[in-house]
Every structure is written in C-alpha cells, then in structure tokens.
Amino acid sequence: MKLVRYGAAGAERPGILDEGGRVRDLTGVVGDIAGAALLPEALARIASLAPESLPLVSGVPQAGLRLGPCVGAVGKFVCIGLNYADHAAESGLPVPAEPIIFNKWTSAICGPDDGVVLPRGSEKTDWEVELGVVIGRGGSYIAQADALAHVAGYCVVNDISERDYQMNRGGTWDKGKGCDTFGPIGPWLVTPDELPDPQALRLWLELDGIMRQNGSTATMVFGVAELIAYVSRFMSLQPGDVIATGTPPGVGMGQKPPVYLRAGQVMRLGIEGLGTQTQTVRQG
C-alpha cells in the first residue's frame, strides 16, 4: 500500500493511492496515518479494503493536490550519520564503528514538496536524500532478526543540514539539523509488502536539474534491520517514530569546491519505489 496525508498544512487527512495513482479518502477508516493506525493489525485492516470503494479525492497528488508529511504526530525523528562509507570519505571523517545517532526536531517536518527555508544568516545549507523507516510495532532491545517486523513502511526523507551550525557552532550536530522545513517526508508511506528488500534501492537527488547524488542503499554501512535493533537499545521505539538511515555521497559539502543551497534553487529527489520530492529554496 501507499498511504498519504493530503490537504492544507496542519489539516491533513489520511488517504491511500489507488491503482491509478489517485488519492482515496481514509477518514472513515482511521483518524490519521499516525500512532495506532501504524500497528500491524490496523495496516491489515486498511489492506483488506478495496481502494476503489473509498471516496475519491479531487485533484492529482503533487500536481494541485498538496501532500503533507506521510506520517503524522511523529514522536521521534532519529537520524543516522555517516552510514555510507563513501559519504564519510567525502566528509573527511572515518567510517564509524557503531551507528552515529542524532536527532531532527519534529518541528522540522514538512511535506515532500513544501518549500525549504534558509535560516537567517545561513551560508552552508546542504541536502541529503535518505531512506526513511517508519516504526509500526514499537519496542525496546529489538532483536535484529525481528527488526523488519517492526516496520510500518518506508519513505523518502531529505535531511536538510546547515553545515556551519552543525560543525562549527558548538555542541552536537542537532543544532544544524532541526531548523524549520529541514525534514521533508513523503510523498507516501510504502508498506513493506511492496518493498521486500530495503537494501536494494536506488536513491538520487538533483539540484537545478544537475544530478548531485546517485547511490544505492546496498552500500549502507549498517543496514535497516541492524539500525532498528541498535537504536532500540538507547530508546524505546514507538509507532510513528521515523529513522532516517543516512545519505550516499554527493552532498554539497563534498563538492569541490563546496556547493550550498541558494534562494530560488530547486531540489528534486527520490528513491526507487518510494516516489519523488520537489522543493524550492527560499530565504527566511
């Protein structure tokens, strides 16, 4: 299934894509694509429905019909750093022996095609296409062998990052990761039955039509199952939590010379089977 949240920002409604790529309304089935609606039994109930039996939403998704973040009421937005060896190399940093964990504030979350706002005074805002993992069944100390059974679905994440704030302003990476609009999620949440192998997906990002990132989740240092198990040692995972699993090489910081976002530029990014995002950059 491909689940969506559509409508005006802050007033999104739950939906599902039908075979023709149109949105069908799920309001009569679930209150939101969030929380308990992401548990296995709730997803099974949605999967048992014929999308064509649900009300058709007018408008074409991402072409007149706004899509919001594909999961609502996110409790934790957990990110993994330097999880592609070639990205670590372009950053001038060693490949980590254990996953690096940092956070994006949930106030950074926005829709897949909403504009990205440069913070006032920013000169080094960067892009990072990433595979997002949305937790369904929660837990602590999850065994790696069981980890994928805890996944409600997968999505595209753009881990926007202000590198000066991240690297040079003191403290942890979080300072440069959680500005408003720095967490576009979506366009849709794709359930695992449509994506049996999260370690075999192409992911890419273009800036003003120029390909900047072109990688594969096959080259992750730590795979999805290992990440879920690892993160769950340090915090309980709950339905709707999002884990952004790291980015392949080609970020602006790694260009020679570095290239950073400017107002008016357009990012287009996507992951095989998970759809695309398009964001126009504007000055805050």
C-alpha positions as CSV (number, residue, x, y, z in Angstrom):
1,M,0.0,0.0,0.0
2,K,0.9,3.6,-0.5
3,L,-0.5,5.7,2.3
4,V,-0.7,9.5,2.2
5,R,-1.8,12.5,4.1
6,Y,-3.3,15.2,1.9
7,G,-4.6,18.7,2.3
8,A,-3.6,22.0,3.8
9,A,-0.6,22.1,6.2
10,G,-1.8,21.3,9.7
11,A,-5.1,19.9,8.5
12,E,-4.0,16.9,6.5
13,R,-6.4,13.9,6.1
14,P,-5.5,10.3,5.7
15,G,-5.6,8.6,2.3
16,I,-4.4,5.7,0.1
17,L,-3.4,5.6,-3.5
18,D,-5.5,3.5,-5.8
19,E,-4.1,1.6,-8.8
20,G,-4.5,4.7,-11.0
21,G,-2.4,6.8,-8.6
22,R,-5.4,8.8,-7.4
23,V,-6.0,9.5,-3.7
24,R,-8.8,7.8,-1.9
25,D,-10.1,9.2,1.4
26,L,-9.5,7.0,4.6
27,T,-11.1,9.4,7.0
28,G,-13.9,7.0,7.7
29,V,-11.4,4.2,8.5
30,V,-8.6,5.9,10.5
31,G,-8.2,9.3,12.1
32,D,-4.7,9.8,10.7
33,I,-1.7,7.9,9.3
34,A,-0.2,8.0,12.8
35,G,0.2,6.2,16.1
36,A,-2.0,3.2,16.5
37,A,-3.0,3.3,12.8
38,L,0.5,2.1,12.0
39,L,0.3,-1.1,14.1
40,P,0.2,-4.3,12.1
41,E,-3.4,-5.1,12.8
42,A,-4.5,-1.6,11.7
43,L,-2.5,-1.8,8.5
44,A,-4.0,-5.2,7.8
45,R,-7.5,-3.7,8.2
46,I,-6.6,-1.0,5.6
47,A,-5.1,-3.5,3.3
48,S,-8.3,-5.5,3.3
49,L,-10.2,-2.7,1.8
50,A,-10.7,-2.1,-1.9
51,P,-9.4,1.4,-2.6
52,E,-12.0,1.9,-5.3
53,S,-14.7,1.6,-2.7
54,L,-13.4,4.6,-0.9
55,P,-14.3,8.3,-1.7
56,L,-12.2,9.7,-4.5
57,V,-10.3,12.9,-3.6
58,S,-10.3,15.5,-6.3
59,G,-7.0,16.7,-7.7
60,V,-3.8,15.0,-8.8
61,P,-1.4,14.3,-5.9
62,Q,1.7,16.5,-6.1
63,A,0.1,18.4,-9.1
64,G,-2.5,20.5,-7.5
65,L,-3.4,18.3,-4.6
66,R,-0.9,19.0,-1.7
67,L,0.6,16.0,0.1
68,G,1.7,16.6,3.7
69,P,4.3,14.5,5.6
70,C,3.3,10.9,5.0
71,V,3.2,10.2,8.8
72,G,1.6,12.4,11.4
73,A,2.2,13.0,15.1
74,V,5.8,11.8,14.8
75,G,7.2,11.3,18.3
76,K,10.9,10.9,17.5
77,F,12.8,11.8,14.3
78,V,16.0,9.8,14.7
79,C,18.9,10.2,12.2
80,I,22.0,8.1,11.4
81,G,25.2,9.9,10.4
82,L,27.9,8.7,8.0
83,N,26.2,5.5,7.2
84,Y,27.6,5.3,3.7
85,A,31.4,4.8,3.6
86,D,31.9,7.0,0.5
87,H,29.9,9.8,2.2
88,A,32.2,9.5,5.2
89,A,35.2,9.8,2.9
90,E,33.9,13.0,1.2
91,S,33.2,14.4,4.6
92,G,36.8,13.7,5.6
93,L,35.6,11.5,8.5
94,P,36.3,7.9,9.4
95,V,33.7,5.2,8.8
96,P,32.0,4.8,12.2
97,A,32.5,1.6,14.2
98,E,28.9,1.9,15.6
99,P,26.0,3.9,14.2
100,I,26.1,7.6,14.9
101,I,22.7,8.8,16.2
102,F,21.4,12.3,16.2
103,N,18.0,14.0,16.1
104,K,16.0,16.3,14.0
105,W,13.3,18.2,15.9
106,T,9.8,17.2,14.8
107,S,9.1,20.9,14.1
108,A,11.4,20.5,11.1
109,I,8.9,18.1,9.4
110,C,7.1,19.3,6.3
111,G,5.5,17.9,3.2
112,P,7.5,16.4,0.3
113,D,7.0,19.4,-1.9
114,D,6.8,22.2,0.6
115,G,9.5,24.9,0.3
116,V,12.8,24.7,2.2
117,V,13.6,27.9,4.1
118,L,17.2,29.0,4.6
119,P,17.7,30.1,8.2
120,R,18.6,33.8,8.6
121,G,22.4,34.2,8.1
122,S,22.9,30.7,6.7
123,E,25.6,30.3,4.1
124,K,26.1,26.5,4.2
125,T,22.7,24.8,4.0
126,D,23.0,21.4,2.3
127,W,20.9,18.5,1.0
128,E,20.8,14.7,1.9
129,V,18.5,12.2,0.3
130,E,17.8,9.4,2.7
131,L,15.7,6.3,3.1
132,G,13.2,6.8,6.0
133,V,11.9,4.0,8.1
134,V,8.6,4.4,10.0
135,I,8.1,2.3,13.0
136,G,4.8,0.3,13.3
137,R,5.1,-2.1,16.3
138,G,7.3,-0.5,18.9
139,G,9.7,-2.0,21.4
140,S,13.0,-1.9,23.2
141,Y,16.0,-4.1,22.7
142,I,14.6,-5.4,19.5
143,A,16.4,-8.4,18.0
144,Q,18.0,-7.7,14.6
145,A,16.3,-10.9,13.3
146,D,12.9,-9.5,14.2
147,A,13.6,-5.8,13.4
148,L,11.9,-5.6,10.0
149,A,8.7,-6.9,11.5
150,H,8.6,-3.6,13.4
151,V,8.5,-1.5,10.2
152,A,5.2,0.1,9.2
153,G,6.7,1.4,6.0
154,Y,9.4,3.3,4.1
155,C,9.5,6.8,2.7
156,V,11.8,9.5,1.2
157,V,13.5,11.9,3.6
158,N,15.5,15.0,2.7
159,D,17.8,15.5,5.7
160,I,18.5,19.2,5.1
161,S,21.5,20.3,7.1
162,E,23.2,23.7,7.9
163,R,26.8,22.7,8.0
164,D,28.2,25.7,9.8
165,Y,25.6,25.3,12.6
166,Q,26.3,21.5,12.6
167,M,30.1,21.6,12.6
168,N,31.3,25.0,13.9
169,R,28.8,26.4,16.4
170,G,29.5,24.2,19.4
171,G,27.6,21.2,20.8
172,T,26.1,18.4,18.8
173,W,25.1,18.0,15.2
174,D,21.5,18.6,16.2
175,K,21.9,22.4,16.0
176,G,22.3,22.3,12.2
177,K,19.7,19.6,11.6
178,G,16.4,20.7,13.1
179,C,15.6,24.1,11.6
180,D,12.0,24.6,10.3
181,T,11.4,22.9,6.9
182,F,14.6,20.8,7.3
183,G,12.7,17.5,7.3
184,P,10.6,16.9,4.2
185,I,9.0,13.4,4.5
186,G,7.0,11.6,1.8
187,P,5.3,11.7,-0.7
188,W,3.8,8.4,0.5
189,L,4.4,5.7,3.1
190,V,5.0,2.5,1.3
191,T,4.3,-0.7,3.3
192,P,6.9,-3.5,3.4
193,D,4.8,-5.8,1.2
194,E,5.6,-3.5,-1.7
195,L,9.3,-3.2,-0.7
196,P,10.6,-6.6,0.4
197,D,14.3,-5.6,0.3
198,P,15.2,-2.1,1.7
199,Q,18.9,-2.8,1.0
200,A,18.4,-2.7,-2.8
201,L,17.1,0.7,-3.6
202,R,18.5,3.5,-5.8
203,L,18.3,6.9,-4.3
204,W,19.2,10.2,-6.0
205,L,19.0,14.0,-5.8
206,E,19.2,16.7,-8.4
207,L,19.8,20.4,-7.8
208,D,18.5,22.6,-10.6
209,G,18.5,19.6,-12.9
210,I,22.1,18.6,-12.2
211,M,22.5,15.1,-10.6
212,R,24.3,15.5,-7.3
213,Q,23.6,12.2,-5.5
214,N,23.1,8.8,-7.2
215,G,23.6,5.9,-4.8
216,S,22.1,2.7,-3.5
217,T,21.0,1.5,-0.1
218,A,23.1,-1.6,-0.8
219,T,26.2,0.4,0.2
220,M,25.0,1.3,3.7
221,V,27.5,0.6,6.5
222,F,24.7,-0.5,8.8
223,G,21.5,-1.9,7.2
224,V,17.9,-1.2,8.2
225,A,17.5,-4.2,10.5
226,E,20.7,-3.5,12.3
227,L,19.8,0.2,12.8
228,I,16.4,-0.6,14.3
229,A,17.9,-3.1,16.7
230,Y,20.8,-0.7,17.6
231,V,18.6,2.4,18.1
232,S,16.2,0.4,20.3
233,R,19.0,-0.2,22.8
234,F,19.0,3.5,23.7
235,M,15.4,4.5,23.5
236,S,12.0,2.7,23.1
237,L,10.7,2.9,19.6
238,Q,7.0,3.7,19.2
239,P,4.5,3.7,16.4
240,G,5.2,6.6,14.1
241,D,8.8,7.2,15.0
242,V,11.0,7.9,12.0
243,I,14.5,6.8,11.4
244,A,16.5,8.5,8.6
245,T,19.2,6.0,7.6
246,G,21.9,8.2,6.2
247,T,22.9,9.6,2.8
248,P,25.1,8.5,-0.1
249,P,27.9,10.7,-1.4
250,G,27.3,13.8,-3.4
251,V,26.2,16.3,-0.7
252,G,27.1,20.0,-1.2
253,M,29.8,19.9,1.5
254,G,31.6,17.1,-0.5
255,Q,31.7,19.0,-3.8
256,K,35.0,20.6,-4.9
257,P,34.6,23.4,-4.2
258,P,31.6,23.0,-1.9
259,V,28.2,24.0,-3.2
260,Y,25.4,25.1,-0.9
261,L,21.8,26.0,-1.4
262,R,20.7,29.4,-2.5
263,A,17.2,31.0,-2.7
264,G,15.4,30.1,-5.9
265,Q,17.1,26.8,-6.4
266,V,15.1,23.6,-6.9
267,M,15.8,20.2,-5.4
268,R,14.3,17.1,-6.9
269,L,15.0,13.8,-5.2
270,G,13.6,10.3,-4.9
271,I,14.1,6.6,-4.0
272,E,13.1,3.7,-6.2
273,G,9.6,2.6,-5.4
274,L,9.0,5.4,-2.9
275,G,8.3,8.4,-5.1
276,T,9.8,11.8,-5.5
277,Q,10.0,15.2,-3.7
278,T,10.5,18.6,-5.2
279,Q,11.4,21.6,-3.1
280,T,12.1,25.2,-4.0
281,V,14.5,27.0,-1.7
282,R,13.7,30.4,-0.3
283,Q,15.3,32.8,2.1
284,G,14.0,33.0,5.7
